[in-house]
Amino acid sequence: MLIRIFTYFLTFTTICQAVPPNIIEKAEQSNCGYESCHPIKEGFINVHLVPHTHDDVGWLKTVDQYYYGSNSRIQMAGVQYILDSVLDELRKDPDRRFIYVETSYLWKWWKQQHDIVKHQFKKYILNGQLEIIGGGWSMNDEATTHYQSIIDQFTWGLRRLNDTFGKCGRPKVGWQIDPFGHSREMASIFSQLGFDGLLLGRIDYQDKSLRFSTKTPEMIWQGSDNLNASEIFTSVMFNTYSPPPGFCFDILCSDDPIIDDKKSPDYNVDKRIAQFLEYVKNMTKVYATNNVIVTMGEDFNYQDAHTWFKNIDKLILYTNKLQDTGSKYNLLYSTPSCYLKAVYEEARKDNISFPVKTDDFFPYASDPHAYWTGYFTSKPTIKRYERLGNNFLQVCKQLYALTDLGPEDWADLNAMREAMGVMQHHDAITGTEKEHVAHDYARLLSAGFDECRFTTATALSKIVTKKQKSTKLLNRDPAPAIPFSTCLLANISQCEYTENSNSFIVTVYNPLSRPVNHYVRLPVVEQHYKVSDPNGKDLPIQMVPIPDSIKKIPGRQSNAMYEIIFLASDLPPLGFKSYYVMKSSGSNLNTQSEGDVNIEIDQNTGLISKVTMNGKTIPLEQNFFYYRGTVGNNARPENRSSGAYIFRPNGTDIYKISWKSSYQIFKGDLVSEVHQTFNDWVSQIIRIYNGENFVEFDWVVGPIPTGESGKEVISLYTTNLKSESTFYTDSNGRELLKRVRNFRPTWKLSLTEPISSNYYPVTSKILIRDPNQDVEVAVLTDRAQGGSSLNDGEIELMIHRNCLHDDGFGVDEPLYEKAFNAGLVARGSHYLVVGPYLNNTGAKTLAAQERDLAQRKLLAAWTFLSPTNGLSFAEYKAKYAMEYSGLTKSLPDNVQILTLEPWYGMNFLLRLEHVLERNEDPNLSKPVTVNLKGLFTPFQIVSLRETTLGANEWLNENSRLKFKAGQKLETMVRSNETLRNDPLWYDGYRKWIRSQHESNDINLRRQNSNTIFKQQENFASNDEFSVTLDPMQIRTFIIDIQKNYEKYVLWE
């Protein structure tokens, strides 16, 4: 967990734009979108030149440094100058085009402009000269991000664009040109956003080579196995996102301009046009239609846009002049949308179909020894901080919506929205930024926390302060407002509030849509406490000593010796319970109970040796190992170093941290713990909570000692399962994807890096199965990590890494983080789940239990602390509410309110999601209907209208281009006789293709039936407030509300 970054607490304000009169603004008179596209020429190769800039929202420089252009000794880049300069150049010629992507920079620039400049900019949006692409607050990573945060960052970016430019600012094309691999869930998200297509920059070099040789870089990507319509047309760029070699006309480049003065000795028009057309000819061999897209731009290009546009003008002019002498090449200014439209129209006219892709693009390798799988784990503490940020942002948005907060609180909420949007950037959460930039990301997020803490404190204070009912009581002084705070350093068992107070109030807020039980742990100094629930009942508590390894974490400033633990049971949905805690001179209240989860510890090694859970007992060992990173000069692929992006171990060996651990066992009525110490930089606590169906592994790693090579640390779980080279990982925390070791479903893998080529991103969960034993072993993570199953029966997760050399992909510094003048210490947890996955006799299948656990881990109950102000329990309860729910009833276990937040005036944004896949549970995987009427306590829904996923377009007004689908790519590959005769590839193919039938087989065996559940279409209910959700479906609504906030107050 993050230690260093919580020390940043800076106040940060966001200017709030006035609320527009319409929720989804109607377009002004315009010719934007497809209407603005330049005409193409039939019978010609139409070359779509797309001027663009790729502006990283932080990487080598901080966000502000990139925007303002400071710190130029690192990189000459200033975003404000790009937008200024492009605006000037578009004014000179209406034929010119430009696209922009990063909404965070655009919004920052927009707020600083004079109204005249804004009018001019908007004019170019409306006439199609300037097109917004993508639309997210940043260009998000696809491996380490969670779907909730991805949706949030798109929603906020699209909201700003819609407010500012209306319909013409609405993107129709995804532009993921720089992320290091692509997830299937992102394809599904773009489809649900209502986009027509998606353009990708980076795919595996072997995959790209095969696609280019078979003319299949364009495809229909199926984003979900569960949704009826999740497909999106996808095209892979020819040259990532760079201009053709020799044709970078930026002031940062050294390529020759086009010199058209025939009197000049440097005249080069004929030569340069010939070079360009030779490049285009190679492109035409790759793509299926007579339209090709050529990107004319690079990182932070167009600071002097004149040099670009002047030379592109000449390139178009002199190339098209050759048509007079028979040339069949037609160059035109274009945009990704116009390219997409041209491809669509030609494909429709000529009945061209595109192959169907059903898997994802992970892992990504740029050459035989550069597998970009290290960033799945790099900078583990900032990955955890981001996940905490999402947790708190949802709490903040919900509490804002559940109380009558005013416009003055809007900016506080926006600060957190925007900080989290920045964190999704593909060089932020990934850990692939310079160290000083990581510190700045932490500063931004810390400021967001600070702002949202004001929001949550204000909202909670409004809720808990009781109104007086009688006239007599009304004459009394009103109860003073209660301050609420949060202990963000509880991750290192440090909390000044609990350590220095004789009594305090613990308020536990549940952001989920159903009741949950949550174990509260707080660091304290004394051993004896008394905890009372909202009804005054004394609760059982348990005191557990804080291990020495935690006390020694650099930067920890705490005298706490123990953690007090109690169970906050039956926390209401979107609500809280408050607990009165005070020091006690007597003994703590205990009760004895037995759980259904048990582990055995080998007394000789101190390691776990066996686990019993859900009626299954299996041998299981967990230990820590590390890989030694390769050290090289990066001059050639075989000399590649392990670094922030690249995981490249020096061989296939792993090195055990220790053969055994010293350990202590602490048993109690609430939790049993095994405190393990492996060496002076690795320790762990294994926990079993009473009533919970998992085993927690709370690990602490660091500072990692340096040596001749870096150490990349893994937690390895070893079982006796015969998993047949197969394991499963989640896609951005949502659907599961099957992985087969040493195999790719659409090409034959050349195995040059046997370890890193089998690593996949684990956002939330990794699991293995043994069908003969009917056993599944799953490990759930608290942040994104790289993971694999390199041998049958094993699961490994990389939890921390340092590298002594850079990997040569731009960061130019080794991945060795420091905090408090020492190597970084990371703390985190894994949840282990074991049980049957085929024949389930419980109320929920194992898959459904894991879904529930993943949600409770992602959106954990949030603990707030406040003073008792010297009041006894009875006095406090008389003045303040100690229990509250924002819902009048719980939602079903398979439904979650994904989003509840203020939107415009008396409008809220509401998203509902079905959290299970269709094959995961015979009951909970069915469609479910929820009636929203009277659902919320503090307000009534007056009307609702459905939008696309991004909440920027009414769903019934969205129409998408429909491309014709051909064969599945894996079927096309299977027909290749060379591969069919390759025993290694074909064996992997048989294992992978079995997944197409396995989910149905699981469903059959669970239901003991001869029929397979089929996804149903949504149906309209007679009740306008009824919403039906199919498995994995998300539905988005803008709701009009009538406030009834007195209902959140409990009267005496």
N, C-alpha and C positions, 0 to 999 in steps of 0.2 A: 504494500500500500504506500501511498505517497506520504513522505515525511517532510522533505524539504519544502515543498511548494505551499504548504499550508501557512508558511510564515509570511506570505504575501497577502496583505489586506489593504487594498487600495480602493478608494471610492471612485466610481466611474459612472457617468451619466450619459444617457442616450437622448437625443432630441426626438421627440415624438411627433410624427406627422399628424396633421388634423385628420379626423375620421371623415372619409368621403361619404357623400350622400347615398351612394349605392353600394351594396355589399360586393357584388361582382360588376364592375363598371362596364358599361356598354362602350363599344368602340366609337371613336370619333370618325368623321369622314376620313377615309384612308384607303390606301392601296397596299397595305402591308400583307405579310404572309405570302401565300402562294401566288396571289394576284400581282405581287411586285417582281416576280421572277423574270429575268430577261428571257426572251424566246430562244429555244434551241433550234438547231437546223437538222431537218430530217436527212438521213443518208450521210451524216458527218459524225466524226468522233467529237463529241462535245466535251470540252475540257473546262470543268468548273473550278475557277480560281477563287479560293476563299481566303481573303486577308483576315488574319486573326493574331491575337497575342495570348500567350499562356501565362497567366499571372498567379503564381503560387501564393496562397494566403499564408505566408510564412514558409521558410525553408532554410536558406543560408542567412537570411536577415529576418527580423521580426516583421509582423504585419505592418506596423507603422513605418518602419524603415523602408520597406518595399513601396508603400504608398507615397511617402514624401521624397524618396530618393536618397535618404541619408545612408551613412555607413558605406559609401561607394567603394571603399578599399576592398570590400568583400565582393560586391557585385554592382555594376552600373545599372540600376533599375529604379525607376520612379513611375508608379502607375498613374499618378495625377497628370504627368506630362503626356502619357500615352493617350488618355481620353481628350485632353486639350488639343493635342496635335491631330488626332484623327478627325475631330470635329471640324477643324479648319480645312482639312483635305476633302472631306465629303462635300463641303460647300462649293468646291470648285467644279465638280462634275457629277451630275445626278446619276450617271451610270455606275459610279463607284459603289462598292459594298464593303461592309465590315461587320464582324460579329464580335459580341462580347459575352463573357461567361460568368465571371465571379461577381455575384450580386453584392457581396459584402464590400468590395472595393467600389463598385458602381454607386452604392448607396452613400458611402462616405464622401465620394466625389460630388454627388448630386446635392447633398446638403450644403456644400460650400459654394455652390454656383449662384450667380446672379440670375434673376428671372429671365433676362434676355437670352442667356446661355441655355437655360432650361428649355425655353421655348424652341430654340434652334435644335437642341438635341432631340426633343420630342418630335419635331418635324421630320427628322431623319428616321425615327422609329416608325412614324405613321406612313411614310412613303416607301418603307422597306429598304432604304439604304443602310440602315443600321439595325441588325437583328440580334435579339437576346437569345442565347442558346443555353440549354441546360437549366438554368434558373435557380439552382441551389445557392445557399449562402456561400458555399465553397464547392469545389469539385471533390466530392467525398471519396475516401478510400472504400474499397469493397470487401476487404478481407477481415479487418479488425473492428468494423463498425457494426452497431446493432440496428435492426430495422426501425425501431422506434425513434432513434436519434436521426437516422437517415430521413425518415418521413418528416420529422420536425424541421430539419434544416432546409429541406425543399419547401415545406409549407411556408416558412418564414421568408425565404428568398422570393417565392412566387407571390406572397402577400405584398411585399414591398413593390414588386414589379407591377402588380395589378393596381395597387393604389396610385402609382405614378404614371403608368402608360396605358392602363386599360387593356383591352383585348389585344392590341398590337404589341404589348409587352409580354404576351403569353407564349412561352417557348413550346415548340412542337417536336423538338428533336433532342435526344440525350447526347452529350458530348463528353465521353469519358476517355479522354485521349492520353492521360498520364498515369492513372492508377495502375498498380503493378499486378495485374490479373483481374478477373472479373467474375462476380458471383451470379448465380442463377437468380437469387432473390432480387438483385438489382434489375434484372430483365423484367421480373414480375412487377416491381415498383414502377418502372418507367411505363409499362403497359397500363397500370392502374392510374397513373398520372394523366393518361389520355394521349401520350406521345405517339407520333407516327413512326418513329425510327430511332435508332441508336447507333452512334459511331464510336468505334473503339480504336485505341492507339497501340496498346501493347498486348500481344498474345505470344505464347511459347514459340520459340524459333522453329521447332520441329513442326508444330501445328501450322504455323504460318507458311512454311515451305511447302507442305502438302496442299494446303488450300490454294496457294498461288499456282501450283502445278496442275491442279484439277479445276481451276476456275470456280472455287467455292468460298471466297472470302466474304460473300454476302449470303445471308441465311435468315431463316425464320427461327428465332430463339424462343423456345417454350419455357416460360419462367416458372411454371408450377405444375406439379402433378395433381393438384387438387382443384384449381380454379378452371372454369370453363373457358375463359378468355384471358390468357396471360402472355400471349405471344407478342413478339415485337420484331420488326424487320431490323436486322443488325448488319453492319458493314465494317470490315476491318480495313483500316487505312493502309495505304501502300508504304508510307515512309514515317510511320508513327504519327507525328504532327508537324514534321519539319518540311521546309521547302525542298525542292529537288536540289541535289548537290550542285553547288556553283551558282545557285539562284537565290541566295539570301541577300536582299538589298538593304538590310538594316544598317544603321550606323555602327552597330556592334559587330558587324560581319566584315569580312575582307574580300568578298566576291566582287568581281568586276561588274560595273553597271553596263547597261546597254547603250552603246555609243553609236548614234545614228548620223553623225556628221561625216559625210563621205570624204571631206577634205582632211579629216583628222587621220594621222597615222595609226591611231588606235581604234579606228572604225571596226566594229565587230558584230553588226546586226546579223549577217548571214551565218556566221559561226555560232553565235549565241542561240539563234532560232533553231538551227540544226541540232545543237546540243539538247535543247529543251524538247524538241519533237522526238529525238531518240529516246529520251526518258519516258515520254508519253507512250511511245510505241510499246515499250515494255509493260506499261500499265494495262494497255488494251488486251494483252495476252492473258490477263489475270481475271478481269471482271466480266460479268455475263452480258452487260448491255453496252451500248455505245456512249455511255456517260461515265466519266472518271472524275474524281475529285482530287484537286491538288491544293494542299495547304500552303499558304504563302505567309508564313510567320513562325515565330519560335518564342522561347521564354522571354517575356518582357520586351518584345519587339514593338516598334512603332512609337518610340519616344520622339523620333523625328519621322512622322508618317510620310512626309513629302518624298523621301528617298525611295520608299516602297512604292507608293502610288505612281510616281513618275515613271519608274521602270516597269511596273505592271502594265501601265498604259501602253508603253512601247512594245512590250511583249505581245499584248493583244493585237495592237495595230499591225505589226509586221508579220505576225503569224497568220492572221486572217487575210492579209493581202495576198498570201500565197494561194488562196482559193481561186484567184484569177487564173492561175497556171495549173489548176488541177488538184491542189491539196485538199484533202478531206478532213482537215482538222479545224475545229471552230473553238476559239477561246472566248470565254465570257466571264465577267465578274459574277460571282454567285455566292450562295450561302449553303450550309448543310441542308436546309429545308428545300431549297430550289433543286439541289442535286437529288434529294430524295424524291421529289415530285417528278423529276425527269425519268428517274429509274422506274418509278411506279407506272408512269404512263407508257413507257416503252415496253415494260414487262406485260402490261395488260394488253397492249396492241398486238404483241408478238406471242402471247400465251407462254411467257417465260415463268417457270416456277423456280423456287429457291429451296435448297435442302433445309431440313429441320434439325436443330440442335436441342438436345434435352439435358445435357450435363452443364458443367461450368468451365471456366478458363483458369483453374488452379491446379497445381502451382505453375507460376510463370517462370520460364527460364529464357534469358536473352542470349546465352551461348551454352555450350556443353558443361561448363563449370560454374555457371552463374545462376543458381536457383534462388529466386527472390522469396525465400521462406524465413529468413532471419527476422524480418520486420514484423512477422506475426507475433513476436515476443519482445522486440527491442523496446527499451525504456518502459519496463513493466509498471512502474509507479504512475506514470502519466496515463497509461491505459486504464488503471484502476480509478484514478482521479476523474477521468472522463465518465466512467460508468457511474460513479457517485454523483457526478454532475447531472446525469440524466435522471437518476433517482430523485434528486432534490428539485430539479426543474418540474417534474410531474407533480410533486407535492405542492410546489409554489403555484403552479397554474391552477391546480384544483382548488386550493384554499382561496385564491383570488376570486374564482368563479363562485365559490360557496358563500362569499361574504360581500357586503356592499362597499368594496373598496372603490375609490374614485380615480379620476384621470391622473392624479398626482402620483399614484403608485404604478402607473403603466410603464414609466421609464425604468423602474427597478426591475420589473419583469422582463423587459426587452434586453436589458444588459445580460441576463442569464441566457435568454434565447440566442442572442448573437454570439456570446462566448462559446456556447455549445455548438453553434453552427460552424464557427471557426475550427473547433476541435475535431470536426469530422473530416477536415481537409486531409488529402492523401500524403501530406508530409507533417501532420500534427499527431494524431492518434497513432500513427504508424511508428513513431519514434525514429524517423529518418531525417530529422532536422538537426542543425547544430545545437550544441548544448545551451548556448545563450538564448536561442530561440525557444527551446523547451521551457526555459525559465520564464520567458515572456508569455507563452501559452498558459503556464501555471498562474502567472499574475492575472491574466485576463479572466481565467476561470475563477480564481479566488475573488476577484472583484465582483463577478457574477454571483457567487455565493453570498457575498456581503450584501449586495442589493436585494437578493431574494430573501435573505434572512429578515430584512426589514419588512418585506411583504408578508412572509409567513407569521412573523411576530405580531404584526398589526391585525392580520386576519384572525389568528387564534385568540388574541386579546378581545376582539369583538365577540367571538363566539362564547368564550367562557364567562364573560362579565354578565351576571344575571340582571334582568330588569325586575323591578319591584312591582308586585301585583296590587297591594292594598294602598289606600291613601295614606295610612299611617306610616307604612314603610317608605312611601315615596318621599316623605319629609326627611328621611335620613340622608346622610351624605352618600352618594353613589360609591360603589366599590371601586377602589383605584384600579387602573389598568395593570395587567400583569405582564411583565417583560418575559419573553421567551428567547432562549438561546440554544445553540447547538454545539456539541463537542466534536469538532472535526478531527481532533487528535486522539480520539478514543482508539484509533487503529494502532497506536503505540501505547495504549493503556495510560493515557494522560488526559485529565480533565480537571481543570482548576476548580470548576463549580462544585463537583461532587467531592473533591478532596478537601475543600476548605469550608464546607457547610455542615452544620449540625442537623439541618433538616432542609428538604427541598422537594419540589414537585417534579415528577417525571411524567410527561405527556407523550404518549406513543400514538402516532398517526399512521393509519393504514391506507395507502393509496390504491389498494386493489378493490375490486368490485364485489368481493365476498368476504365474510369474516375470516380472520386468520389468527393463529396463535404465534406468538413471537417471544423468544427468550431475550430479555434485556440484560446486558452486561455493562457494568460501570466501574471504573477504577476508583478505589477508596483507600483511605489510610487505616481506618479502624477495622475491627473484626466483627462487631456486633451492630446489627441494624434491624429495624422494624419497617415493613412495607405494608401499607393498607391500600386495598383496591377502592374503586369509587363508592362501594357500599359500606366501607369501613371494615371489611373483613381482612384480617391479618393473613398475608400470603406466606407460603413456604419460601425460604430463600436459601441460597448456598454461597458460601465464601470460598473462593479458589485462589491460591497464591499466584502472583504474577511471576513467570519464569525469569531467571537471571538474563537469559538471552534477550528478552524484551526490555528489561531494565537498562541494559547496556547499549541500546540502540543510540547511535550518535545523534545529538540534538534533543534527546528526551530530557525534559525538565519536570520531573514529577517525583513526589514522595510516596505515591500509591504503592502499596505492597500486595493488595488483594483486588479481586474483582467481585462485586456483588452480583448475583444472578437471581432473577425471578422471572416467572412466566406471566406475560401479559396475554391473557387468554381471551378468545372470542372478541378480538378487536373489530369494531363495526366497520362496514365498507365505507370508504371515503370518509372516515371518521376516526375518533380517538377515544382513549380512556386515559385518565390521569391517576397517578399513584402517589400517595403521600409517603415519603421516605424520611426516617429520622434515626439518629444514633440511639442505640439501646444499651443499657447496662446488663441486661439479661442475655440468655442464650438465644440463638436464632431458632425460629420455628422450622421443624423438619417433618417430613412424612416419608415413608418408605414405599417404593413401588418398583415393579419390575417392567422392563421393556421387552420388545420383540426383536431388537437388534443387539447382536453380541459379536464381540471380536475376541480372538485369542492372541496373546503376545508370547513369542518365543523367549523364554527366560535366558537362553544363551546369547541371543543376538539383540534382544530388546526390540525386535521388529514385529509388526503384525504378521500373523501366520495363517489366520483363518477368520472368515466372516460368515455370520448367519443373519439372513434378512429375507423377509417375504417368503418364508418356508424353504429357503434354499441355503445350504451350507457348502461353501467352496473354499479350497485352499487359496490364499491370496497373500502375497508379500508386496510391501511398498518400501522403496528405498530411493536415495538420491544418487545420481551419477552426473558426470559431465563429459562433454566432448571437448577435445582440443581443437581450436580453430586453426585453419590453415593460414599461414603467413606467406605473402608473396608481394611482388611489386606491381601486379595488375597489368604488366606490359602485354601479356598474352593470356588467353583464357585459362591455360593450365597453370598460370601464376596468380590466379585470382585469390585474394584474401577473403576471409570471413569478415563481415562488417555489418553496418546498420541495416543494409538491405539483404545482404547475402549470408546464408548459412552454408558454410562449407567446412565440414569437419576434416581434420587431417587423418583420413582413414576411416574405417568402420568401427573401430574400438570405442567403447565407452569406459569411463574410469569411475570406480565406485568412490563416493565421498568417504564412506567408512563401512567396514564390514559389519559393524554393530553400533548400537546406540546405548548410552546410559539412559535410564528412564526412571520415572516416578509415576505411581498410579494414585489418582484421587477419585474416590467414589462418593457419590452423593445421590440424593433423591431426585435432583433435577438434571444433573449431568455427571457423567463419568469421563475422566480425562486421563490420557497417558502423555506425560511430558517427556519428550525425547530430545537428547542432545547428541548430535553426530560428530561435530567438531566445533571449533570456536567460531565458525561462520555459517553453520547450518543447524537449525533446530526445528522442532515441530510439536504441535499438540494434536493428538487424535481425540476427538470428542464423540460421544453418543448422548444425545439429548433424550430425555424421557418423553415418549409419545411421538418422536420423530422417526421417519423411515429412511434415514441416511446416516452415514458416518462422515464426519467432517475431518479434513486434514488441514490444519492451520499451520502453514509453513513460514519460516523466516530464513531468508538467504542473504548473506552479505555481511560485511564487505568482502567481495570475491577477491582472493589474493591474486596478485599478478605473478606471472612467470615468463617463460619464453614464448608462450602462446596464450591466447585468451581461453576462458572457460565458459562453456555454454551449458547451463545446469538444467537437468531434467528431473522430474519426479516420475518414477517408473512403477507401474502396477503390474504384477505378474500373477497369472492364474493358470489353471489347467484347462481352460476352454480351448476347444479345437475350432478356431474361428475361420479357418480356410482362407487365409490371406486377405480377409475382408474386415472392414470396419466402417463406421458411419460418423460423419461430422455434420454439424448444423450449418445452414447457410444464413449468415447474419442473424442468428438467433431464432430462425423460423423453421423452414422445412429441413428434413434430413436428406443428405446425399450419401449414396453408397460409394465407398472407395475400395479399390482392389490394389494390393501391393504390386509395384512394378508394372503398372498397366495404365493405359489411357484408352478410353472407349472408341476414339475416332482416329487414332494413329498408333503405329508401332513405336513404343518408347525406346530410344537408345539410352541405355542405362550407364551414364557416365558418372553420376553422383548418387549412389544407391541409398544414401541416408536422406539427404535434403530433397531429392526428387520425390520422396514418399511423404513429405511433410505437407500438411494441409492446415488452413486456418480453422481454429476452434473458437468461435465467438461465445458459445454457451455450453456445448455438450459434445462429447466423443464417446462412442460405445462399441463393444464387440458382442457377438452372439455365438452360441453353440447350439444348433438346432437339435442335436442328439441328446444333450442334457436339458434342453429347454431352459437355458440360463442366459441372461443378459447382464453384462457389467457395464455401467455407465459412469462417467466422471463429468460433473458439471463444474464450470469454472466461474470465477468472479470477475473476469476480464478476458480480453482476447489473448490467446496463446497459440503457438504452433504445436501441433500434435500429430501422432501417428501410431500405427501398430506395426512395428518392424518385424515382429515374430508372432506367431499364433499365440493367443492367450495374453498378449501384452497390450497395455496402453501406456504411452509416454507423452508427457506434456512438458515443453520447455518453459521454465518459469522465470529465469533470469539469465543474462548473458553479458559478458564483456569481451571486447575484441581489441587487441593491441594495435591493429592497423586498420586503415580505411580500406574499403572495398573498391574504390575507384569510380564510384557512380555519382560524384559531385559533392558530397558532404565535406570531404577533405579533412576529416578528423576521426580518430578512432572512437569506437563506441565504448567509452569508459566513463560512466557517470560518477560524480562525486556529490556528497552532501556533508556539510559541517566538517570539511577538510578530511574526509574519509571516503572510501568507496561506498556506493549507494547500498543501503539495506532495503530489500523488498519484502513485504509481508502480504500473504494472500491465503485463499482457502479453496479447497476442492471438496465437493460433495460426492461421495461414493454411493451408488445405488446398485443393488443386486436383486435379482428375482427372475421369475418365469416370464417369458414374453409371448409364448404361444398359448398355453393353457392357463388362463387366469381364473382364479376362484374368488377373488376379492371384489369389492364394490367398484374399484377402478383398476384398469390394466396398469402395468408398469409404465407404459408410455404416457398414460394420463397422469400418473404420479410424478413422473419426471417433468412434464409440462407445468404442473402446479408448483413444483419445487423451483424450476427455472424462473418462474414469475416471481416467486417470493424472494428469490436471490437478486433478481434484477430490480424489482420495486419493493425493496425491503421496507418494513415499518420504520418510520423515521422518529428518532427520539429527540424530544425537546425538553429543556430544563428551565425551571423558573423557581423563584424564592417562595417560601411560605409567608414571608412578611411577618413572622412572629405569630402567625395564627395556628391554633390547634387544628386537628383534622376536622372537627365538627364546625369550627368557625370558618375554615376555608370552604368547606362544602356548602355552608349556608350562603356564602357570597358568590361562589364561582361554580360553574357547571364542570363536572368531572367526566362526562360521557356525552358523545355526540356522534351522529351519523349524517352524512350528506345525502344518503339514500333512504327512501322509505322501506325498501326491501332489497335483499341481496339479489344479485344476478346469478344465473346458473353457473355451474363450475366451468363450463366451456365458453363463457362469454366474459370479456373484459372491456371496460371503458378505456380504450387506448389513449384517447385525448379528451380532456375537458378543459377548455380555456376561454377567457374572454376574447371576443373577436371585434365586433363593432357595436358600440352603444349597448342596446338591449339584445344583442346577438351573441351567442356562444358558438364555439366550434366543438362538435361532438363526433368522436369516432368510436365505433363499436367493432370488436374483432372476435372472430371464432378462433380459439387458441389451439385447436387440435387439427391434425390431418385426418383425412377420411378413413384411414385404415387403423387408427390408433386405439379406438375403444368402441365396442359394439353399441354403446348407448350415447356416450358423449361426442362421438364423431358424426352424429346425425345433424341435419339442419335444425336450428333452434330459433324460436321466435320470442322476441322481447317486446313487451309493451312499455313504451316510454311515458305514457300518461301517468302523472302523479308519482313518477319515479324519484324525483329530487325533492329533498326537504325544503330548501330555502327558495325555490322558484318553481313555477309551472311552465311547461312548454306550451306555447300558444300555437306555434306552427313549426314545421321543419321542412327543409328542402335538401335533396341529396346533391352532392357535388362529386367531382373526380377526387382522387386521393389527395391532391394538393390543395383542395378547397378554393381553387381559383377559376373554376368553370362549372356551371350547372351540368349535372350528369346527362340530362336529356338533350343538352345542346352539343355534347361532345360527339364528334364523328371522326373515325380514324381511317387512314388508308389501309386497305386490306390487300396484302400481297399473297400471291398464290403459293401454297406450300407444296414441296415435292417430297422426296424420300427423306427418311431420317439419316443423318450423317453416319451413324453407326451401322446402319443397314448397307449404305453405299460402301463403307470400308469393309464390311464383312464379305461383300461380293468380290473383293480383291483376292484373286487366287493365291498371290504370293503370301498374303497375310494368313489366309485360311490354312496354308500349308506350314505355317510357322507355329510349332507346338506351344511355345511360350506365350505368344500373343493370343492364340486361339483359346488356350486354357484360361487366361485372364478374361477374355471376352465372355466365355461361358459363365464365369463367376459373376461378371458384371451384369450380363443380360438377365441372370436369374432374379435380379432385383426388380425387373419389370413385372415379374409374376409373384415374387415373394410377398409383397404387401397384400396382394389379394389372398394369397394362401394363409397369411396370418389372420386376416379378417374372417376367412372361412372357418378356421379352426377355433377362433374365439367365439364365433356365433354358433358353431356346430350346425351349419346350415349349408345347403347347396346353392345358395344365392349370394351374390356379392353386392354390397351396398353401392348404389350408384348416386353420384352427385346430382342433386335436383336443381332445377332452375329456381330463381327467386319468384315468389308469387306475391301478388298484391293482396293485402289484407283489407277487409272491410273497414278496419280501424286504421285511420291515417297515422296513428302513433305506433303501430306495430311494425317491427323491423325483423326480417328473417335473414339469418346468416347461415351460409354454407360453410363446410370445413375450410379453414384458413382464409376465409373472406374477411375483408375490412370494408366497412361502409362509413362514409363521411357525410356529415350533415351540418348545415348552418341552421341553428334553432333560434327562433324568436321566443323570448321568455317574458314572463311577468313575475317580477320579484315579490317575494313574500318573506323577507329576511327576518321578520320577527319570529318566524318559526324555528330559527336556529337557536333562539334563546329559551332556556328552560325556566319557566316561571316558578316562583315559590308557591 
